């Protein structure tokens, strides 16, 4: 079967403002795939867990082509649960698009094509999923990629600090390191408290707010 005809299970396709990452605020085409191998306690995308609608790669490409100037994010769920995600990423690159992949850090990043911007959402202990993390993935991150931590507590913060101060430098010989993003789980950890910790410890990280939830408080879109 030709790559363009390969099927992918889709939760939704939409065009919005990128709410997170170093590209927050930019127009973005979101390709949200269905299915996830993790069950984080704070998940705000549980609607992606069931099988979604099957679409061909060519149909997805045709949707993205309506917004030629936008960046593209492939997200989920967990996109790497589907084997046809890799051909989709390649096709998007061949079309000359800037492609972001949001992935949870539990599945091998080695097959991801060079040039795809990986945003690895490394799960902290209070997610209940930190034992599922594949820390060997740190070695597959480049300076163009991003490492994201969603924090619920001081325990999560200290765990994340340990990763970026010890394990990340050991895994990578590149300089500079990937962009590092810290965000607080709403109603669990105040952004002001997290900001104070970052400043006290002089961490080289970016505080991240979900700006799509500021623009559209009732919507989850833009993640």
Residue, then its C-alpha position, 0 to 999 in steps of 0.5 A: x500500500x502506498x504511504x498516502x493510502x495508509x490509514x490513521x485513527x484520528x480523534x480530531x483535526x483542527x486549526x487553532x492557536x498553538x497553546x504551548x511549547x516555544x511556538x505558543x501563539x502561532x497558528x497551528x494545524x492540529x492532527x490529534x490521533x486517538x489512543x494512548x498507552x498511559x493514563x495520567x491522573x491529570x489527563x485533560x484529553x481522555x476523549x482521545x482514548x477510544x478508537x477514532x475515525x480512520x483517515x488516510x494520510x492523503x486525506x490528512x494532508x489535504x486538510x493541512x493544505x488548507x492552511x499552508x502557512x501554519x505549523x503542524x502538530x501531531x499529538x494525541x493521545x500518544x501518536x507513536x502508538x500507531x505505526x503509520x504515524x512515522x509515514x505521516x510525519x515523513x509526508x508532512x516533511x516532504x510537503x515542506x511543513x514545519x512539523x511538531x510531534x508531541x509524545x509522552x516519552x514512553x515509546x522509542x523516539x529513534x524512528x522519528x524522522x530527522x527534522x521533526x521537532x520532538x516535544x517529549x512530555x516526560x511524566x513526573x511521579x504524581x502523574x502515576x506514569x513516571x515508571x513508564x518513562x523511557x529515559x533512553x529517549x533523552x539521547x534522541x533529543x536535539x537542540x531543536x527539540x523540547x523537553x516538557x514537565x507537567x508538575x503537580x507538586x514539589x515532589x514532581x518539581x524536585x524529580x524534574x530538576x534531577x532529570x535536567x541537572x543529571x540525566x539530561x546532560x549525561x544523555x546528551x553531548x550537544x550544546x545547547x540542550x533542548x528547550x526545557x518547559x515547566x508547567x503547573x497542573x491547574x488546581x493542583x499547583x499555582x503558577x506563581x508558586x512554580x515561578x518562585x521555585x524556578x527563580x530561587x533555583x535559577x533554573x534554565x527553564x521556560x515557565x509554560x502557561x496553556x494560553x489556549x485555555x486563557x483565550x477560550x476557557x471552556x475549550x481544551x483545543x490548542x494543546 
